[in-house]
């Protein structure tokens, strides 16, 4: 998780202050508890705590625990304890010392690991809280801008209905179909999409209508393949944040169409239980500036996923053989 500058600065100050206090405590304030330790064993006691804390905070947790690779995480923690105990034994001047013997480093090791988890959990909570506040502020600003410029929805829908009736009178069924589909999409945006979660079938229906409208832009050089699974035992009970998927689909049409060169767009959405799997690819349109500007929309999508589905999604992209592909897996289990 990317930290803001203020959170990062606070983290550095806390670590620096704690480090100075720890050194002062170790040198001047050990007390009678430490007197029983042989000098080299005492040195290992002193080193173990910060080493366990730092490795767990900046390596073990982000690399393994945050990715639910608990077995690897456990192996690393156990291996570190074993390594520290081995070093302690090798440098000790006590002849009968043994692994986890009387002067073992388990207490500072456990303390370091425990405080590391407390520190990272508190830090990540602060970061997430800050991001949520920022997102709420951005949403409020966007909603205010929208309210200042929006057309009265009733007037808009009445106008679309009039256009639909005119298209039928002029015997233009394709135009009429597009108008009524556009009306459905706008109604979804104005009403259904205001909920925190919505039935997955409604979101998929929105995606399909959007694809149908965009397909009318296709020329003889463009091919479109869409495979969206809308029936499965679990789909009926699944819900999703509205308008979450549209940036992926929109991105493919926005940057993957050309009237002069052959292009291809492939959209696949499937389900494995409560896991939704999305793979969308499009040809990279060449030109003076290749159209692979996928930054803002997909970056905003990643931010929404981090807030709405923390630890429950995988999202990555790749460019290969002149094709841009997005992969997204989301666990929708409530």
JOSUL-V580140 format. One record per run of one state. SS is the DSSP state (~ for helix, > for strand, _ for the rest). FROM is the first residue (numbers start at 1). LEN is the number of residues. If there is no record, write none. Layout:
ss=SS from=FROM len=LEN
ss=SS from=FROM len=LEN
//
This chain:
ss=_ from=1 len=4
ss=~ from=5 len=24
ss=_ from=29 len=3
ss=~ from=32 len=5
ss=_ from=37 len=2
ss=~ from=39 len=25
ss=_ from=64 len=1
ss=~ from=65 len=3
ss=_ from=68 len=2
ss=~ from=70 len=22
ss=_ from=92 len=14
ss=~ from=106 len=44
ss=_ from=150 len=3
ss=~ from=153 len=17
ss=_ from=170 len=3
ss=~ from=173 len=18
ss=_ from=191 len=1
ss=~ from=192 len=3
ss=_ from=195 len=3
ss=> from=198 len=2
ss=~ from=200 len=16
ss=_ from=216 len=6
ss=> from=222 len=7
ss=_ from=229 len=6
ss=~ from=235 len=3
ss=_ from=238 len=1
ss=> from=239 len=2
ss=_ from=241 len=5
ss=~ from=246 len=10
ss=_ from=256 len=7
ss=> from=263 len=10
ss=_ from=273 len=2
ss=> from=275 len=9
ss=_ from=284 len=11
ss=~ from=295 len=14
ss=_ from=309 len=4
ss=> from=313 len=8
ss=_ from=321 len=2
ss=> from=323 len=9
ss=_ from=332 len=3
//
